[in-house]
Amino acid sequence: MSSQHQSAPQRAHAEHPEPRRIGVFIENNSLVVSVIARHATHMLFCVINEDGTETQWALYGPDCGIWHGRIDGYGAGTRYGFRAQGPWDPDAGLYYNPHKLLLDPRARGLEGSVNLSPYIYPHRVDEDLYPVALPMEMSTLDSAGHVPLSVVVDTHFDIAPKPRVPWGKTVIYEMHVKGFTKDMPSVPEQLRGTYAGLAHPSCVDYLKKLGITTIELLPIHAKCDEPFLAERGLTNYWGYSTLSFFAPEPTYATVEAQKRGAQGVIDEFRGMVSILHQAGIEVILDVVYNHTCEGGKTGPSLSWRGLDQGLYYRQTPHRPREQVDTTGCGNTVNVDHPQTMAMILDSLRHWSLNMGIDGFRFDLATVLGRFNWGYTPLHPLLMAIATDERLSLDKMIAEPWDVGPGGWQTGNFPDPFSEWNDQFRGVVRSFWLSDVANLSKGLPVSGPNDLATRLSGSQDVFSHGTGYLRGPRASINFVTAHDGFTLADLTAFDHKHNQANLEENRDGSDDNRSWNHGLEGGLASDEESLLSDVGDGTGLTDDLRPMRHRSQRNLLTTMLISAGTPMITAGDEFQRTQYGNNNAYCQDSPISWVNWNHRPAQKNQILTTRWLLNLRKNHPVLRPWTFATGTVTSGDSIEDLSWYNAHGQPILQDAWYQIENRTFQMLRSGFPFDDRDALVIINGTLNDRDITLPIGHDVDWRIVMDTSWESPIDGGIDAEADWDGLPLDLELVSSRTTLNIEPLSMMVLLSDVVCSLDSTQEF
């Protein structure tokens, strides 16, 4: 035991009147404490004094596995930890070691960081942190001073009300708190890369002008780097290595906030959320409840392992117990146990109710619906989230896969969850990139069948099971995310270039469905190139850059006119590159940070994105909230959704797989939306094509988007204006006209009138 704490612990003043209220809470100038450790024989609540010494309080218990008590004279700002004594039997999954100061699994505040050293391991390890003996022997090194402290905090000011943006109007923007403003010149230097930086007026103004309604933050739960990254001098930049499910990561706060301790970090985070709410912007958190930073059975003992590994982590039933790993991260959170489910639900409620968060994206969400025999959408944890009177009002988004058996569950989550649609990502990339690369080589490719299904909302994926009533909003449509190539890199690299990760380029996906347009890399000028193997622009002809930019516009336009909820990855609106790295999880460097020094082509793409989002916002026909039926709505004269070939004739059933029909048209009737009709023309071939417009409502059309334009300015559109309607000087096209569409491009047309019961009504 450490010589810093007193020899005789005091007894807690009284038993907790509500021991099942797990955590540490302030009540009448006292702290009421409850912590779970079913197999412990003694439990100490350790208050850390200013001089680093400990004042220890012995808790009552265990009552149903819960240790509890009331400690008088303490309140907000109290720093503490737990020490658990009990059997040492790693082969049985028991790691009780009173030499380890343990973080409260439900601590709302956190101070300090993990020192990756032998001190934090429950067993004896060598200098490389590997066990020195098997069976593992208990370590007598005291971890105090090498691990973070739990801190009692409060939430003393109100947060602005949640905007509650309807799903049908939601545009998600995935970003990293640090990386987004780290180099943003309009943000004061002391605020860059912080929660406060994200709330700076220039940042908020940028998001508003772009048309973003909802930001999705990569994990901001307090984190801990993996030892193998520390050995290489790298960090877990993305943050998918959770140390606390309740406390925000302190290093994302400003220096001034960090000086104020855990309360300062909490206040800055809540202030950021409030400011974004005042601007009408929602905040969604990417949360990692599927595993923790403690890794496999030879990992450190920081919190859950030292208290009750068998409760918090999945284990095999036999001896020696092995940890079940369906996450690829060494451990899997055991959501079979009610107390573990309660911890996750309490965490969600804390972030939603106390921190103001508007929703959650669940990393490897299939884990949260698993029993030991497999996944079910009726898992009690999923049902508890779905039926909670407050959480069910927030936006819930599942990453619907894990690495376990039967782990791919896209379309199989219950309402109110929406889901990342990997099929949308794959099909759109294939149609515009890898298929075209094959076309250029004279190889066969598919017709428009798969793309048409994704454009119409992926009904084949989301119209069944317990979530069948969700409609298109269930599909989170994305082409890129933090994991994988950026939009620009999709058009510049055929292969990943992850050498900077120091894993010999073995990490990251090989299924990129990208196309370098004839030259690998060559994205940047000499002074901007970070990696020697991606090219410095030599050989990048004047023809190549415009081709790449058009491909990016095709991908963006396809996503933003598809039925479903779009998600843009931060920087894709201005061709951000990661220089070919498709797994930048460990790159806290310019590879990951957003570069705000924009070339003219990048500025053009911002204008294009803003214009597309403006169109989507003002025209519900571009964001249908129900699946189309292909039939005529009562009072209308055409189908709600119909498909045509280049000649303006309906595509026959056996023609969907034919290459010649990669030039096709999609017509959405505006009647169900009291809106204009929308006609989307797609040319996924290497040749320009003449297109005869379908008859439809026999109305005139305005061309509102053409991906052959370098920016909307080429179409006579001022994309920086806030249009409620359409510019009157847009090109007018008569019904049944024949248009010429350039190779590998698409057009979006809106009818010149609103299609309602009064079909002559001017918009």
Secondary structure, 3 states (H helix, E strand, C coil): CCCCECCCCEECCECCCCCCCCEEEECCCEEEEEEECCCCCEEEEEEECCCCCEEEEECEEEECCEEEEEEECCCCCCEEEEEEECCEEHHHCEECCCCCCECCCCCCEEECCCCCCHHHCCECECCCCCECCCCCCECCCCCCCCCCEEECCCCCCCCCCCCCCCHHHCCEEEECHHHHHCCCCCCCHHHCCCHHHHCCHHHHHHHHHHCCCEEEECCCECECCCHHHHHCCCCCCCCCCECCCCCECHHHCCHHHHHCCHHHHHHHHHHHHHHHHHCCCEEEEEECCCCCCCCCCCCCCCCHHHHHHHHHECECCCCCCCECCCCCCCCCECCCCHHHHHHHHHHHHHHHHHCCCCEEEECCHHHHHEECCEECCCCHHHHHHHHCCCHHHCEEEECCECCCCCCECCCCCCCCEEEECHHHHHHHHHHHHHHHHHHHCCCCCCCCHHHHHHHCCCHHHHCCHHHCCCHHHHEEECCCCCCCCCHHHHCCCCCCCCHHHCCCCCCCCCCCCCCCCCCCCCCCCHHHCCCHHHCCCCCCCCCHHHHHHHHHHHHHHHHHCCCCEEEEECCHHHCCCCCCCCCHHHCCCCCCCCCCCCCHHHHHHHHHHHHHHHHHHHCHHHCCCCCCCCCECCCCCCECEEEEECCCCECCHHHCCCHHHHEEEEEECCHHHCCEEEEEEEECCCCCEEEECCCCCCCCEEEEEECCCCCHHHHCCCCCCCCCCCCCCCCEECCCCEEEECCCEEEEEEEEEECCCCCCCEC
